[in-house]
Amino acid sequence: IMKIAITAESTVDLPQNLLQEYDIQTIPFYVVLGDDYLEDREGISAQIYEYVAEKKQLPKTAAINIADYEDFFCKVKQDFDAIIHICLSSGVSSACSNAQAAAKEFENVYIIDSLQLSTGIALLAIYARQLVNEGKEVAEIVDLLNKKVPQIQTGFILENLNYLYKGGRCSALALLGANILKIKPQIQMKDGKLTVKRKFIGNMRSVADKYIAALLQDYPNPNLDYVFITHSSDMPEIVESFKAKLKERGFKHVYDTFANGTICCHCGPNCIGILFDGGSSNLE
């Protein structure tokens, strides 16, 4: 039987216990704070927010280069016959093309462009792990993963647009309008890129209620096996409210996770999303 490894980048945003449970190996992105290059990992977000508050500038993130991927695949291949690597969306990072270039140096290294970020990638990685455990062949797993990619629902709501503005991803005018009107956008991954799906008005708590209601209406037939509540800072009230509603909806595994540094660098604090396999949806 072929031994198949499931791998991803640190942008999979899974804590150590879930990485171990689903046997997913990761390679870290880099977070650049001034002159310091830090490996992206759990718990780095506090450092990022302190840096932004103190220096009034955003940290940068650095994608993994081809040589790093080659080293990583080489190491994993010592224990496995094949690797299925699930990448951060090619629409938001050069990491995927770097991984594809590195994979050409090896036999049986397959790159899946997740077209997702954060725990949207994790949903695909867990699905891959299930397929491996079922004893499916590599080619079939790759095919099923690519078919699953468009069904994954990755999105979140943001308390404010300050980080997106500082990172050049929204205009000063949009920032001003959002802050005056207390607009909180629902950001959605569509075809591998971030788009604004809706704009909610109000405080974060009331917006969170509107967001989950709209989301569950958009996806009336989700796969109820797994759902992630992923957030960039402590948001206990909203998390508990989401948990209760998702359990009521029938989701079996409701995971509460923190975003790692790469995601936090772009969204800032008080960003929260619900991510799951949408199955068939009301959406185009």
C-alpha positions as a LaTeX table, in Angstrom:
\begin{tabular}{lrrr}
\hline
Residue & $x$ (\AA) & $y$ (\AA) & $z$ (\AA) \\
\hline
Ile1 & 0.00 & 0.00 & 0.00 \\
Met2 & 1.27 & 3.43 & $-0.95$ \\
Lys3 & 2.02 & 5.71 & 2.01 \\
Ile4 & 0.50 & 9.13 & 1.24 \\
Ala5 & 1.32 & 12.30 & 3.18 \\
Ile6 & $-1.10$ & 15.24 & 3.41 \\
Thr7 & 0.69 & 18.59 & 3.66 \\
Ala8 & $-0.19$ & 22.30 & 3.66 \\
Glu9 & 1.25 & 25.69 & 4.58 \\
Ser10 & 0.88 & 27.35 & 7.99 \\
Thr11 & $-2.04$ & 29.28 & 6.44 \\
Val12 & $-4.14$ & 26.13 & 7.05 \\
Asp13 & $-4.66$ & 27.77 & 10.50 \\
Leu14 & $-4.98$ & 24.54 & 12.48 \\
Pro15 & $-3.76$ & 24.20 & 16.07 \\
Gln16 & $-1.20$ & 21.51 & 16.85 \\
Asn17 & $-3.73$ & 19.04 & 18.29 \\
Leu18 & $-5.81$ & 19.03 & 15.07 \\
Leu19 & $-2.71$ & 18.81 & 12.86 \\
Gln20 & $-1.77$ & 15.70 & 14.83 \\
Glu21 & $-5.29$ & 14.26 & 14.86 \\
Tyr22 & $-5.61$ & 14.48 & 11.06 \\
Asp23 & $-1.90$ & 13.83 & 10.43 \\
Ile24 & $-1.28$ & 17.00 & 8.39 \\
Gln25 & 2.30 & 18.27 & 8.05 \\
Thr26 & 2.87 & 22.00 & 7.45 \\
Ile27 & 5.54 & 24.34 & 6.13 \\
Pro28 & 5.56 & 27.89 & 7.56 \\
Phe29 & 5.07 & 31.19 & 5.77 \\
Tyr30 & 7.15 & 34.10 & 7.07 \\
Val31 & 5.93 & 37.20 & 8.86 \\
Val32 & 8.27 & 40.19 & 8.48 \\
Leu33 & 8.25 & 42.64 & 11.41 \\
Gly34 & 10.71 & 45.37 & 10.43 \\
Asp35 & 14.06 & 43.57 & 10.12 \\
Asp36 & 12.83 & 40.37 & 11.78 \\
Tyr37 & 11.78 & 37.36 & 9.72 \\
Leu38 & 9.58 & 35.15 & 11.92 \\
Glu39 & 8.10 & 31.78 & 11.05 \\
Asp40 & 4.32 & 31.93 & 10.99 \\
Arg41 & 2.94 & 29.88 & 13.89 \\
Glu42 & 0.25 & 29.69 & 16.53 \\
Gly43 & 0.16 & 32.66 & 18.88 \\
Ile44 & 2.16 & 35.10 & 16.73 \\
Ser45 & $-0.82$ & 37.43 & 16.21 \\
Ala46 & $-0.32$ & 39.28 & 19.54 \\
Gln47 & 3.21 & 40.24 & 18.39 \\
Ile48 & 1.82 & 41.48 & 15.06 \\
Tyr49 & $-0.84$ & 43.70 & 16.66 \\
Glu50 & 1.72 & 45.17 & 19.11 \\
Tyr51 & 4.05 & 45.94 & 16.21 \\
Val52 & 1.29 & 47.71 & 14.22 \\
Ala53 & 0.17 & 49.72 & 17.26 \\
Glu54 & 3.74 & 50.79 & 18.02 \\
Lys55 & 5.14 & 51.37 & 14.51 \\
Lys56 & 1.88 & 52.47 & 12.77 \\
Gln57 & 2.77 & 50.26 & 9.83 \\
Leu58 & 1.74 & 46.80 & 8.72 \\
Pro59 & 4.02 & 43.81 & 8.92 \\
Lys60 & 4.68 & 42.04 & 5.64 \\
Thr61 & 4.26 & 38.39 & 4.82 \\
Ala62 & 6.68 & 36.40 & 2.68 \\
Ala63 & 5.55 & 33.45 & 0.59 \\
Ile64 & 7.53 & 30.23 & 0.74 \\
Asn65 & 10.15 & 30.04 & $-2.03$ \\
Ile66 & 10.85 & 27.14 & $-4.37$ \\
Ala67 & 13.98 & 25.99 & $-2.48$ \\
Asp68 & 12.08 & 25.84 & 0.83 \\
Tyr69 & 9.36 & 23.72 & $-0.78$ \\
Glu70 & 12.00 & 21.41 & $-2.28$ \\
Asp71 & 13.60 & 20.93 & 1.15 \\
Phe72 & 10.20 & 20.29 & 2.72 \\
Phe73 & 9.05 & 17.78 & 0.08 \\
Cys74 & 12.44 & 16.03 & 0.23 \\
Lys75 & 12.13 & 15.61 & 4.01 \\
Val76 & 8.52 & 14.34 & 3.84 \\
Lys77 & 9.39 & 11.93 & 1.01 \\
Gln78 & 11.84 & 10.13 & 3.31 \\
Asp79 & 8.84 & 8.53 & 5.06 \\
Phe80 & 6.16 & 8.58 & 2.35 \\
Asp81 & 5.71 & 7.33 & $-1.22$ \\
Ala82 & 3.52 & 10.27 & $-2.29$ \\
Ile83 & 2.61 & 13.77 & $-1.12$ \\
Ile84 & $-0.66$ & 15.62 & $-1.66$ \\
His85 & 0.06 & 19.25 & $-0.85$ \\
Ile86 & $-2.90$ & 21.62 & $-0.47$ \\
Cys87 & $-1.85$ & 25.21 & $-1.21$ \\
Leu88 & $-3.05$ & 28.63 & $-0.19$ \\
Ser89 & $-5.09$ & 30.06 & $-3.09$ \\
Ser90 & $-3.06$ & 31.01 & $-6.16$ \\
Gly91 & $-5.32$ & 34.08 & $-6.34$ \\
Val92 & $-3.78$ & 35.62 & $-3.20$ \\
Ser93 & $-0.19$ & 34.34 & $-3.12$ \\
Ser94 & 2.72 & 33.18 & $-5.28$ \\
Ala95 & 3.19 & 30.21 & $-2.91$ \\
Cys96 & 1.12 & 27.89 & $-5.10$ \\
Ser97 & 3.19 & 28.48 & $-8.25$ \\
Asn98 & 6.37 & 28.04 & $-6.17$ \\
Ala99 & 5.07 & 24.72 & $-4.81$ \\
Gln100 & 4.15 & 23.59 & $-8.34$ \\
Ala101 & 7.66 & 24.43 & $-9.57$ \\
Ala102 & 9.24 & 22.54 & $-6.65$ \\
Ala103 & 6.99 & 19.49 & $-7.18$ \\
Lys104 & 8.41 & 19.01 & $-10.68$ \\
Glu105 & 11.67 & 17.87 & $-9.09$ \\
Phe106 & 9.94 & 14.87 & $-7.45$ \\
Glu107 & 7.88 & 11.87 & $-8.38$ \\
Asn108 & 4.42 & 11.57 & $-6.83$ \\
Val109 & 4.14 & 15.08 & $-5.37$ \\
Tyr110 & 0.74 & 16.51 & $-6.24$ \\
Ile111 & $-0.20$ & 20.15 & $-5.71$ \\
Ile112 & $-3.84$ & 21.12 & $-5.10$ \\
Asp113 & $-4.67$ & 24.82 & $-5.56$ \\
Ser114 & $-7.21$ & 25.17 & $-2.75$ \\
Leu115 & $-8.55$ & 28.54 & $-4.04$ \\
Gln116 & $-9.13$ & 29.07 & $-0.30$ \\
Leu117 & $-7.33$ & 30.44 & 2.73 \\
Ser118 & $-7.25$ & 29.64 & 6.44 \\
Thr119 & $-9.45$ & 26.74 & 7.60 \\
Gly120 & $-11.01$ & 26.56 & 4.12 \\
Ile121 & $-7.72$ & 24.80 & 3.29 \\
Ala122 & $-8.08$ & 22.71 & 6.47 \\
Leu123 & $-11.46$ & 21.38 & 5.29 \\
Leu124 & $-9.79$ & 20.08 & 2.12 \\
Ala125 & $-6.88$ & 18.61 & 4.11 \\
Ile126 & $-9.25$ & 16.74 & 6.44 \\
Tyr127 & $-11.21$ & 15.47 & 3.45 \\
Ala128 & $-7.94$ & 14.28 & 1.88 \\
Arg129 & $-7.03$ & 12.49 & 5.11 \\
Gln130 & $-10.41$ & 10.69 & 5.09 \\
Leu131 & $-9.85$ & 9.57 & 1.49 \\
Val132 & $-6.36$ & 8.27 & 2.34 \\
Asn133 & $-7.78$ & 6.39 & 5.33 \\
Glu134 & $-10.40$ & 4.83 & 3.04 \\
Gly135 & $-7.53$ & 3.40 & 0.99 \\
Lys136 & $-8.22$ & 5.35 & $-2.19$ \\
Glu137 & $-5.51$ & 5.64 & $-4.87$ \\
Val138 & $-3.57$ & 8.92 & $-5.20$ \\
Ala139 & $-5.04$ & 9.80 & $-8.62$ \\
Glu140 & $-8.59$ & 9.38 & $-7.34$ \\
Ile141 & $-7.88$ & 11.46 & $-4.21$ \\
Val142 & $-6.43$ & 14.29 & $-6.33$ \\
Asp143 & $-9.46$ & 14.17 & $-8.63$ \\
Leu144 & $-11.97$ & 14.20 & $-5.74$ \\
Leu145 & $-10.10$ & 17.07 & $-4.02$ \\
Asn146 & $-10.18$ & 19.21 & $-7.16$ \\
Lys147 & $-13.93$ & 18.58 & $-7.43$ \\
Lys148 & $-14.41$ & 19.52 & $-3.76$ \\
Val149 & $-12.50$ & 22.84 & $-4.04$ \\
Pro150 & $-15.43$ & 24.96 & $-5.41$ \\
Gln151 & $-17.80$ & 23.65 & $-2.74$ \\
Ile152 & $-15.77$ & 25.02 & 0.16 \\
Gln153 & $-17.27$ & 28.14 & 1.71 \\
Thr154 & $-14.54$ & 30.47 & 2.98 \\
Gly155 & $-15.54$ & 33.89 & 4.27 \\
Phe156 & $-15.51$ & 36.19 & 7.27 \\
Ile157 & $-16.65$ & 39.52 & 8.70 \\
Leu158 & $-14.30$ & 42.33 & 9.66 \\
Glu159 & $-14.77$ & 44.82 & 12.49 \\
Asn160 & $-12.92$ & 47.50 & 10.52 \\
Leu161 & $-11.01$ & 47.99 & 7.29 \\
Asn162 & $-7.86$ & 49.56 & 8.80 \\
Tyr163 & $-5.51$ & 46.67 & 8.00 \\
Leu164 & $-6.95$ & 46.18 & 4.50 \\
Tyr165 & $-6.51$ & 49.92 & 3.92 \\
Lys166 & $-2.92$ & 49.96 & 5.23 \\
Gly167 & $-2.17$ & 46.94 & 3.05 \\
Gly168 & $-3.46$ & 48.78 & $-0.04$ \\
Arg169 & $-6.50$ & 46.52 & $-0.39$ \\
Cys170 & $-9.16$ & 49.22 & 0.09 \\
Ser171 & $-9.32$ & 52.97 & $-0.60$ \\
Ala172 & $-9.26$ & 55.83 & 1.94 \\
Leu173 & $-12.76$ & 56.77 & 0.84 \\
Ala174 & $-14.09$ & 53.25 & 1.45 \\
Leu175 & $-12.37$ & 53.25 & 4.86 \\
Leu176 & $-13.90$ & 56.60 & 5.81 \\
Gly177 & $-17.37$ & 55.57 & 4.67 \\
Ala178 & $-17.17$ & 52.25 & 6.51 \\
Asn179 & $-16.01$ & 53.87 & 9.75 \\
Ile180 & $-18.65$ & 56.64 & 9.71 \\
Leu181 & $-21.51$ & 54.29 & 8.84 \\
Lys182 & $-20.19$ & 51.43 & 11.01 \\
Ile183 & $-20.13$ & 49.19 & 7.94 \\
Lys184 & $-18.71$ & 45.73 & 8.45 \\
Pro185 & $-18.13$ & 43.82 & 5.22 \\
Gln186 & $-18.66$ & 40.11 & 4.68 \\
Ile187 & $-15.63$ & 39.00 & 2.68 \\
Gln188 & $-15.97$ & 35.85 & 0.58 \\
Met189 & $-13.48$ & 33.78 & $-1.41$ \\
Lys190 & $-14.73$ & 33.59 & $-4.99$ \\
Asp191 & $-12.65$ & 31.87 & $-7.69$ \\
Gly192 & $-9.65$ & 32.08 & $-5.36$ \\
Lys193 & $-9.87$ & 35.83 & $-4.70$ \\
Leu194 & $-11.32$ & 37.95 & $-1.90$ \\
Thr195 & $-14.56$ & 39.76 & $-2.76$ \\
Val196 & $-17.12$ & 41.73 & $-0.75$ \\
Lys197 & $-20.31$ & 39.66 & $-0.54$ \\
Arg198 & $-22.42$ & 41.90 & 1.70 \\
Lys199 & $-22.13$ & 45.00 & 3.85 \\
Phe200 & $-23.66$ & 44.89 & 7.30 \\
Ile201 & $-24.27$ & 47.90 & 9.53 \\
Gly202 & $-24.14$ & 47.90 & 13.33 \\
Asn203 & $-21.95$ & 46.72 & 16.17 \\
Met204 & $-19.96$ & 43.51 & 15.81 \\
Arg205 & $-22.37$ & 41.44 & 17.92 \\
Ser206 & $-25.48$ & 42.33 & 15.90 \\
Val207 & $-23.57$ & 42.00 & 12.60 \\
Ala208 & $-22.39$ & 38.51 & 13.65 \\
Asp209 & $-26.04$ & 37.43 & 14.09 \\
Lys210 & $-26.96$ & 38.77 & 10.64 \\
Tyr211 & $-23.89$ & 37.14 & 9.09 \\
Ile212 & $-24.58$ & 33.61 & 10.35 \\
Ala213 & $-28.27$ & 33.85 & 9.41 \\
Ala214 & $-27.40$ & 34.97 & 5.86 \\
Leu215 & $-24.70$ & 32.33 & 5.52 \\
Leu216 & $-26.92$ & 29.42 & 6.55 \\
Gln217 & $-29.57$ & 30.70 & 4.15 \\
Asp218 & $-27.03$ & 30.88 & 1.30 \\
Tyr219 & $-26.06$ & 27.23 & 1.91 \\
Pro220 & $-29.22$ & 25.25 & 2.72 \\
Asn221 & $-27.62$ & 21.83 & 2.11 \\
Pro222 & $-24.15$ & 21.95 & 3.67 \\
Asn223 & $-22.03$ & 18.92 & 4.46 \\
Leu224 & $-22.62$ & 18.78 & 8.23 \\
Asp225 & $-19.47$ & 16.83 & 9.15 \\
Tyr226 & $-17.15$ & 19.76 & 9.91 \\
Val227 & $-17.37$ & 23.51 & 10.45 \\
Phe228 & $-14.70$ & 25.96 & 11.59 \\
Ile229 & $-15.20$ & 29.18 & 13.52 \\
Thr230 & $-11.89$ & 30.93 & 12.86 \\
His231 & $-11.01$ & 34.31 & 14.36 \\
Ser232 & $-8.04$ & 36.65 & 14.55 \\
Ser233 & $-8.40$ & 37.63 & 18.24 \\
Asp234 & $-10.37$ & 36.58 & 21.33 \\
Met235 & $-14.10$ & 36.97 & 20.61 \\
Pro236 & $-15.70$ & 34.64 & 23.19 \\
Glu237 & $-19.29$ & 35.93 & 23.07 \\
Ile238 & $-19.60$ & 35.72 & 19.30 \\
Val239 & $-17.80$ & 32.34 & 19.19 \\
Glu240 & $-20.19$ & 30.83 & 21.77 \\
Ser241 & $-23.21$ & 32.22 & 19.91 \\
Phe242 & $-21.92$ & 30.78 & 16.61 \\
Lys243 & $-21.19$ & 27.40 & 18.25 \\
Ala244 & $-24.73$ & 27.11 & 19.61 \\
Lys245 & $-26.32$ & 28.01 & 16.26 \\
Leu246 & $-24.08$ & 25.68 & 14.24 \\
Lys247 & $-24.76$ & 22.76 & 16.60 \\
Glu248 & $-28.47$ & 23.53 & 16.36 \\
Arg249 & $-28.12$ & 23.43 & 12.55 \\
Gly250 & $-26.72$ & 19.91 & 12.91 \\
Phe251 & $-22.97$ & 20.32 & 12.38 \\
Lys252 & $-21.19$ & 17.37 & 14.02 \\
His253 & $-17.64$ & 18.71 & 14.55 \\
Val254 & $-17.64$ & 22.42 & 15.42 \\
Tyr255 & $-14.04$ & 23.61 & 15.74 \\
Asp256 & $-13.02$ & 26.94 & 17.26 \\
Thr257 & $-9.60$ & 28.05 & 15.94 \\
Phe258 & $-7.35$ & 31.11 & 15.85 \\
Ala259 & $-5.96$ & 32.45 & 12.59 \\
Asn260 & $-2.17$ & 32.28 & 12.32 \\
Gly261 & 0.06 & 35.26 & 11.58 \\
Thr262 & $-0.18$ & 35.42 & 7.77 \\
Ile263 & $-3.96$ & 35.80 & 7.82 \\
Cys264 & $-3.87$ & 38.20 & 10.82 \\
Cys265 & $-1.40$ & 40.48 & 8.98 \\
His266 & $-4.03$ & 41.15 & 6.32 \\
Cys267 & $-7.31$ & 41.19 & 8.27 \\
Gly268 & $-6.22$ & 42.64 & 11.62 \\
Pro269 & $-7.89$ & 41.96 & 14.99 \\
Asn270 & $-11.60$ & 41.16 & 15.49 \\
Cys271 & $-12.12$ & 39.32 & 12.25 \\
Ile272 & $-14.21$ & 36.13 & 12.41 \\
Gly273 & $-15.44$ & 33.61 & 9.87 \\
Ile274 & $-17.48$ & 30.45 & 9.57 \\
Leu275 & $-15.99$ & 27.97 & 7.09 \\
Phe276 & $-17.51$ & 24.71 & 5.89 \\
Asp277 & $-18.20$ & 22.50 & 2.89 \\
Gly278 & $-21.20$ & 24.23 & 1.32 \\
Gly279 & $-22.31$ & 21.18 & $-0.65$ \\
Ser280 & $-24.90$ & 22.45 & $-3.09$ \\
Ser281 & $-25.86$ & 26.10 & $-2.54$ \\
Asn282 & $-28.29$ & 28.79 & $-3.65$ \\
Leu283 & $-25.35$ & 30.66 & $-5.14$ \\
Glu284 & $-24.39$ & 30.96 & $-8.79$ \\
\hline
\end{tabular}
